[in-house]
Structure formats: C-alpha cells, structure tokens
Amino acid sequence: MTAHQQRLADLRARIADTAEVGSLLVSDLTNVRWLSGFTGSSGVLALDGTAVVLFTDGRYGVQAAQQTSTCGLDVDIRVAPTAAGLHDLLADWCRTAVGPVGFESEHVSVALHQRWTAAANVQFAAMRGLVEAGRRTKHHTEVERIEEACGIADRALADVAPRITAGVTEVEVRNMLEVRMRELGAAGPSYETIVAAGPLHAALPHHRPAQRRLEEGDTLIIDVGALVDGYHSDMTRTFVIGEPSEEQLDAYALVLESQRAGLDAVGPGVPARHIDAACRSVIERAGRGDWFSHGTGHGVGLLIHEEPYLNRVSEAVLQPGDVVTVEPGVYREGFGGVRIEDLVLVTADGSRRLTASPKDSPCLPSPPTT
C-alpha cells in the first residue's frame, strides 16, 4: 500500500468513527494535495466508502490524472470547462451520495456552502480536522523532504553569514539567503525570510526586511526556511554586528538556556503546553517574562504553521511523527531582540533535531579571506 493509499484508508476510518457522515468533500487544497498528490489551484476531492473523485477544471485535467496515478491511486477525474463549473459537477455527485455529506467547515466560505446546498439539495454536515489529524504524523518520505529543506537553509545561512557586515541592508541579506536557497535546490523560501536588525526592527518578532543598513552593535534576527516539494523548514538564529555587549550576551545566553530546556522537554506523550512552560519559566525566572511575547512553537509540514501549536493554552499532546519548532525569544524596543529556533521531529523515544546551524554564540563568522 502506497503512502497515499494509506492516507485515504486512514481517513475513511476516521470518517466511519464519526458516525455522522457517509462521504466527505475535501476542498482545502493543502489537504487535497496530501491525500491525492494533486497540486493544482482548483480542485475538490470527494470520497465515500469505495470511490474517490477529484473535481477540477480544464486547466488541470491531464495534470490531475498524472499526479494521482503516480501516487498509486485510482481516482475518477471529472473536469469542468471552468473553475466555477466544477461546483456544478460536484453538486451532481452530492445528490447521489449516501448519507449526510461532510465538508471542511474551516475551509469553506458561507457563500460556497450556500451554493452547494442550493444546487445539491442534500444534507451537509460541518466537519473539522479530519484530514489534519492524519497530516500531523509525518511519513518517513515527508520527513526526508523536510530534512532536505532544513539542510538547504542551514547551508544557505552558512554561506551568507560571513558576508553580513555593517553597511549591508536587511533586504540585501534576505535576497542573498533566498537566492542561495534556490541555487541549492529549493523551490523557494518557506516564507518571506525575516531579517530584523537594530533596536527597533529586531524588537518586532515578524518584522519584514527593510532598506535599513546594519550598524555596529545591532542585534540581528534571521528567520529562514526552504521549500522542497511542498514541504517547509523553519529556523532562526540571532547574531550581533560587531562585538556583543554584556547585555546582549546575557540576553542571548538566557534565550539559549530557554530553548535548550524546551528541546529537552520534547517527546511523545508530552502536552504541548509543557514545552511552552519549560521555555517560558526560564525567561520568567530571569524577570523577563514580559519580553517573551509569542508562543513557543508550531507544527511544520505542507504548511509553515500547522498543528500542533506549542503555547500556554494548547490542548495538543505530542506524538511520534510530529514535526515542531521550539523558538523562544525576548524582545524590547530600544534593545532589539533575540530568538533561537530549531525544527524537531518527535520520535517514539524522544526527539531528533532537524536543523543544524551553530547557535552557541551570537558572533558572526569571519568573512572569507580572498
């Protein structure tokens, strides 16, 4: 059984366990891709206990057939002449479906739900998280893609870091990293690379790179990830331009201690909020709890942010196959910020770090001598 065949079988079992629906419409394109291999921008996957149907439009008929067959699936491809027309085909299928038809309530607009209801004249049932529950557990082939993405980001940062000096702009650093990742084989960055420098920009956890030039004494946060075959990586390192001050060294050591406490806590059966508490308690004991202004981490896969989330209110429990970030940080306007982030695979007996860039010191590597 291929990975995609197993995913469909597992999803059917979860649908059966709900005892609420006899079929399901999967309209979120990330979920469609994970289940069927189809990567087009227009499609809805419909399945019941025996059949799988992919509705798409004329741009993607051949692609859909190729990609689903490559995944070892027997999928009925139904092609509409327009993107809007696929919903009419879908309504025809719903009228013959057995039992209430489930739909992904978190991914369907009110307008689309109204259209389906009016056209199909069947009972629909809102479902949440049926596909996402399966996506959390990464197959070894998924882990391999994520590891490749991590390796590319690691190598790109290693190549670019010696070229970072006072005088270059945040945008220039971002561009160097994103170009280098593509040169190393990435489809692109996982997200717009964060390069945040100085007492104002580095105090913003998700600052967007600007034309500000780096200056001596700046803290510099670089949050970088690569995209490989749809799978993301995510890593943050913090540097200081020039010689670090005692305050900067103290803040860096604090965040590094916090992050190591979080990494040590990761394992199967551990509540996600406990990872957050492990990181947060280190910073709170140092009297800087209000400097830590975000959650500790999140899942990573086909999306850069997905379940499980590691924060104070999470109800998730870590399980083997989860891939999560551990990324505590401290931020204060006038000082800047420090964040250290690694991507971690939860294993049967603990965890394994997937990102490997050095983090023992905030000092930038020396520029190459030529």
N, C-alpha and C positions, 0 to 999 in steps of 0.2 A: 504494500500500500504506500503510495507516494505521500509526501507531507501534506499536499493539498487535499488528497482523498481523506486523509486522517482528520484534517480540519473540518471538512464537511460532515464526516461521521460524528465527530465530537459535537458539532453544532446541532445536528439533528437530535442527538441525545439530550442536549440542554433544552431544546425546544420541547421534546417529549416530556421532560421533567416539569416544565411549567404547567402542563395540563390545561393551558389556556388557548393555544392556537394550533392549527394543523399545518400552517405554512408561514413563511416569513419573507418579507421584502427587505432586501439589504440595499440601501440607497447611498450610504456613506461610501465615497469612492476609495478611501483607505481600506475599509472593510471588504469592499468588492475585490480590491487587489489582493488582499491577504488570502481570501477564500478561493479565488479563481485564477489569479495571475494576470488579470486584465488591467492594463494601466491607462486606458483611455479616459477622457474627461467627461464622458457622457455614458452612463450605464446604470442599470438597476438589476440586481441579481434576485431571482425568485426561486425559492426551493420549498418542497414539501418532503414527504417521507421517501419518495422514489425519484423525483425528477429535479433537475437544476436547469433554469432558463435564464439566459442573460439577454436583457433588452438593451439595445444601443441604437445609434443612428448610422446613416450611410457612410460616415467618415471612418467607422471603426469595425465594420463587419468582418473584413479579412483579418485584421489585427486580433479581434476577439477570438476568432476561430483558431488562429495560430497560437496565441498565448495560452488559451485554456487547454488545447491539446498537448502543448509542451508540458503542462503540469499534470498530465495523465488523467484529465477529466473528460467525461462525456457530457458536454453542455449543449443544450438546444439554444442556438444563437438566433435571435429574432431581431431583424433590422428594420427600423422605421426610416422613411425618407428624410425626416427632420428630427432634431433633438426633442422638440415638443411632441412630435408624433409618437415617440416611444411610450409615452404615458397612455396613449390610446390602446396600443398593443398590450400594455401592462394591465389595463382595466379589463380587456377581454380575458386575459389569463385569470385574473382575480375572480371573475364570475363563475369559473369552473373549479376554483379551489375548494378543498374540503375543510370545513370548519372555519372559525374566525381567522382572518389574515393578519398576522403580526406585522408591525412596521417599526422602524427605529425612530422612536419619538424624539430623541435628542438631535436627529439629523434631518427631520422632515419639517418644512415650513407649514404654517397654518394653511396658506393658500394651496400648497400641493396636496395636503391631506384633504382639503375640501374638494379639490379636483378629482382625486381618486374616489372619494366617497360618492360624489355625484355621478361619475362615469360607471363605476363598477356596481354600485347598489348592493354592496355586501357589508358584512360587519367587520370592522377593523379593530385591532387591539394594540394599544401602545406597549411596546417592549423596550427595555433599557439594558444595555450592556451585555447582550447575549454573545455577540461576536468579540467584543473587547475582553470578555473573560477568558477566551481562548488565546487572544493575542498576547496576553501578559506572559505566558510561558513560551519563551523563545526556543524554537527548534535549533539543533546544532548548526544547520545551514544559515539560520538567521544570525546566530552568534558569530559565525565566521565573517559575515558581511559587516557586522558592527565592529568586530576586531580589525578588519581591514580599514574601515573608516577611521578608527582610533589611531592606527599606525600611520595613516596618511597625515592626520592632524599633528601627531607627535613629530613626524619628520619635517613637516612644513614649519612648525614653530622652531625646531632645532636649526633649520636653515635660515630663518628670518631673524631670530632673536639677536644674533651677533651684529646685524645691520641696524638695530634700533639704537639711535643715539639722540641726544638733544638736537633739536632743529628739524627732525622729520615730523610730519603731521600724523594725526590719528588716522586720517583717510589713507595716507600712504602706507602705513603699517597694515591696515585692513587689506588694501589692494595686494600688497606683497604676499600676505598669507593666502588670500583666496586664489591668486594666480598660481602660487606654488602648489596648492592642493590639487588644482586641475592638472598641473603638469605631472603630478604624482599619480594621477588616475582617478581622482574624484569626479563625480558628475557636477559637483559644485559644493558650496558651503552648506552646512545643515541649516543655517540661519544667517542673517547678516552678522558677520563677525563683530563682536564687541571689542572696541579699543577705547578705553576710557582713562584719561591721564589728568593728573593735577588735582588741586584742592577742591575743584568744583565738579568736573566731569567724573572723576573716579569715585565720587560720593553718590553717584547715581547707578544703581545696580544694572540697569538696562539702557545705559547711555548709548546713543547712536554716534558713530565716529563723525568728527567734525574736522574743520581745517586748522584747528588749534595745533601749534607746534609744541612738541615735547620740550620740557625745560629741566635743567638740573634740579634735583630734589623732588620731582614728581613721583607719586606712586602711579603705577601703570597696570591696569587690569586688562588682560587679554582673554576673552572667552571665545573659543574657536572649536568648530566641529566640521567634519567632512561628510559628504553624502555618497554612498556606494550602493547602487542597485536599489535605491529607495530607502535604505537604512541609514540612520544617523549616528554620529558620535557627538560627544559633548565634553568639553574640558576647559578649565580656567586655571591660569597661572597669573601671579602678581609679581611685578618687578619694581625696582626703584631706579630712576635715572640718576646715575652718579652714585655717590657714597650715601648709604642709608643713614638716617638719623636714629638716635636711640628710640624715639617714639615710634618710628616706622619699624624698626627691628622688633620692638616689643609687641606691636600690633600683629606683625607677621607671625611671630612665634605663638601668639595666642590663637590665631586662626588655624595655624598648622596643628597645634595641640587639639583644638576642637575638631578639626577634620579627621585626625587620626582616631579620636575617640568614637566618632561616627562610623568610620570604616571598621573599627574593631567590633562594633555592635551589630554589623550587618550579618544576617544569617537566616536560614529557613525557620519559620515559626515565630519570628520576631515581629511584634507590632511596629508598623512604620513610624508611629509617633514616638516610639522609644529611640529610634535613630535620631530624630529631631531633638529629643530631650538630651541625648548623650552629647550632641554638639552644642546645644544651647546652654546647658548647665556650665560648661567650661567658660563660656563667654560671660555668663551671668555672674559666676563666682569672681570674675575679674572686675565686676562693676560696670560692664559694658553691654549689658543685655539689650538696652535700647539702641545700640549700634547695629544689632543684627535684625534686619527689617524684612526678612522674607523666610519662606520655608526652607528646609534643609535639602530637599531633592525631589526628584520625579522620575517616572519611568521613561525609557527611551526605546524607540524601535522604528517603525514606519512613520511615526510622528516624533517630533523632538520633545514634546510634552505629552505624556500619556500615563495611564495608571501603571503602578501605584504612586500616589503622591506622599512624600515624607514631610509631614508638617504636624503641628500640635493637635489638629482635630481629625487626622486621618483615622479611618476605621479599618484600613487595609492591614493584612498580615503578610509579611514577605514569604515567598515560596520559591522553590528551585525553578530557575528559568527566568525570573525577574531580572531585568537589566535596569539599574537605577543610578542616579547621580547622588553624590554626597558633596555638598557645596556650601558650607557655612561662609559667612562674610561679615565684615564690620565696615561701616560707612559713616562718615561725618563730614559735613560741609566745612571747609577750611583745612581739613586734614587730607581728605581723599578717601581711599578705601582699599581693602584687602579682601580678596576671595580666592579660595583654593578649591578646585573641583576635580573629582575623578569619576569615571564611569565604572560601575561594578556589576559583575554577574553574581547572582545568588546561586550557590551550588547546594548539593544535597548535604554537605557537611560544613558549610561556611560561605565563603565568597572568594571571588577572584577579581583583582583589579585589571581593567582592560586598557586604561590609559597609562602611559609610562613616562611622561616628561618629568624631568627632575623638579623637585619642589623644596629641597632642603634650605635654599637661600633665595632671597629676593634680588640678588645681584645678577645682572645680565652677563652672559658670556662675553668674553673678549672678542672684538672684531677680528676677522681673519687678516693675517699679515701677507700682503702680496707685493 
